[in-house]
Every structure is written in structure tokens, then in C-alpha cells.
Amino acid sequence: MKKLIIIPAYNEEKSLLSVIQDIRDNAPGYDYVVINDASTDGTKQLCEEHQIHFLDLASNLGIGGAVQTGYQYALQEGYDIAVQLDGDGQHPAAALLEMERFLRTDEEDAQKADLVIGSRFITKEGFQSTGARRAGIAFMCTLIRWASGTKITDPSSGLRMGNKNVIRLFAGWYPWDYPEPETIVTVAKCGYKIHEVPVMMRERQGGKSSIGNPLKAVYYMVKVSAGILIEAIGGKRK
């Protein structure tokens, strides 16, 4: 089994070393690749100095473009499992071993899932985000369940593990802006199974949230809601 961790990184020099060390200590058997999304800080130099495996994007593509680059790399290199794990230190690498228990790697194993998501809201332990953001997440959960019939507790989670089906899907198509909720509907509509596992997440150790002010928060909700509705009425993307 070839297993890859995709780490999208935009200005993550303050947290990236600890993220890589966490992977080395707690996720044995996983390769990793940092997707440097044209960072303006010292992220690239940090990768070079510490011999961190990275792909350097010539221009800033945003989170969706960076993550899709990672999936394209995973497909090209023949990986069986691909993991999204943020470069800001929020996601514990130790959670991957538990997530892998629920991932379908044998096409005959109908009991397991094609996409496994780490959720902070199942046991409500660890960092829980703000009350306003949790209210927005609750709304997205309702919308996703209506659009796809899939019950999800943490649709904005960037900690995800997919098998070859998901790698192929996301390598060919991936939303460029705030992609996580929208892709849940896409995966479900393709007939792939989704499962969540509880994960105790941390506060970010570096970088800045892409939803940093009220105006961006409004844009986020409008954009994500529209994306979910479009995916709900659109065709399958297999």
C-alpha cells in the first residue's frame, strides 16, 4: 500500500516543521508532499533547508488548486491512499491510523468507506471553533444532507483520507475555493461511501484563516451554499 499525505501550504513557515515532525513520529508508512502555493514568506526556503519534499506552484492557486495538485501527484505516482492534512498544525497525524481502519482499500469490502473525514464535533473534544462558525457549519450539514442524503457533522474539516476512487475523482475535478463541503456532495453523488471518525484537533499554530473577517464569512456561506446546490442538481463526475 502506497500512502501519501498532501499538505497544502500558504505562508506556513511557523508551523510546517512541527507538522512534518508530527507525521514522522506518528504516521509511519506514509509519504508526504508539501504543496507550496506560491507562499510569500519563508515556506519554500524552509522546505529546501530541511530537505522537506515539496512541489512549488508558480502562482497562487488557492486551497482547491493546491489540494488538487496533490491528488494529481498521487494519481501520477500510483498511490493507493491520499490524505489531506493542513499545514497550520491543527490536524494530528496520529489520527490517520484510526481513519485508515475505516477506509475501503479492497473493492469487495462494502462495509468500509471511500472517503474518511476527521470530525471535531462527534465527541466535541479539542478545539471547537467559534460559536458563529459552528452555526454556519450546522447550516451546511443540513444543506448537505438535503442535497446528498449524507449525514455529516464536520463538512469544513480539511482532514480527509481517500482511496483510489477518490484520488481519481479529485485529480480530475476539484473546486478551487472553499472546496470541502461541496466535495462531500460530489463524492456521495458518485455513489462512494463517506464515514467520519472523531478527531481531537488543535488551534492553528501558524498561518491565517481564509475566513478572516465578517465579509469573507458571508462570501464563504454564499459561495459554499451555491456550490452544494449546483452539485446537487449536476451530473455525476466519475
C-alpha positions, 0 to 999 in steps of 0.5 A: 500500500502506497500512502501519501499525505498532501499538505497544502501550504500558504505562508506556513513557515511557523508551523510546517516543521512541527507538522512534518515532525508530527507525521514522522513520529506518528504516521509511519508508512506514509509519504508526504508532499508539501504543496507550496502555493506560491507562499510569500514568506519563508515556506519554500526556503524552509522546505529546501533547508530541511530537505522537506519534499515539496512541489512549488506552484508558480502562482497562487492557486488557492486551497482547491488548486493546491489540494488538487495538485496533490491528488494529481501527484498521487494519481501520477505516482500510483498511490493507493491512499491520499490524505489531506492534512493542513499545514497550520498544525491543527490536524494530528497525524496520529489520527490517520491510523484510526481513519485508515481502519475505516477506509475501503482499500479492497473493492469487495469490502462494502462495509468500509468507506471511500472517503474518511473525514476527521470530525471535531464535533462527534465527541466535541473534544479539542478545539471547537471553533467559534460559536458563529462558525459552528452555526454556519457549519450546522447550516451546511450539514443540513444543506448537505444532507438535503442535497446528498442524503449524507449525514455529516457533522464536520463538512469544513474539516480539511482532514480527509483520507481517500482511496483510489476512487477518490484520488481519481475523482479529485485529480480530475475535478476539484473546486478551487475555493472553499472546496470541502463541503461541496466535495462531500456532495460530489463524492456521495453523488458518485455513489462512494461511501463517506464515514467520519471518525472523531478527531481531537484537533488543535488551534492553528499554530501558524498561518491565517484563516481564509475566513478572516473577517465578517465579509469573507464569512458571508462570501464563504456561506454564499459561495459554499451554499451555491456550490452544494446546490449546483452539485446537487442538481449536476451530473455525476463526475466519475 
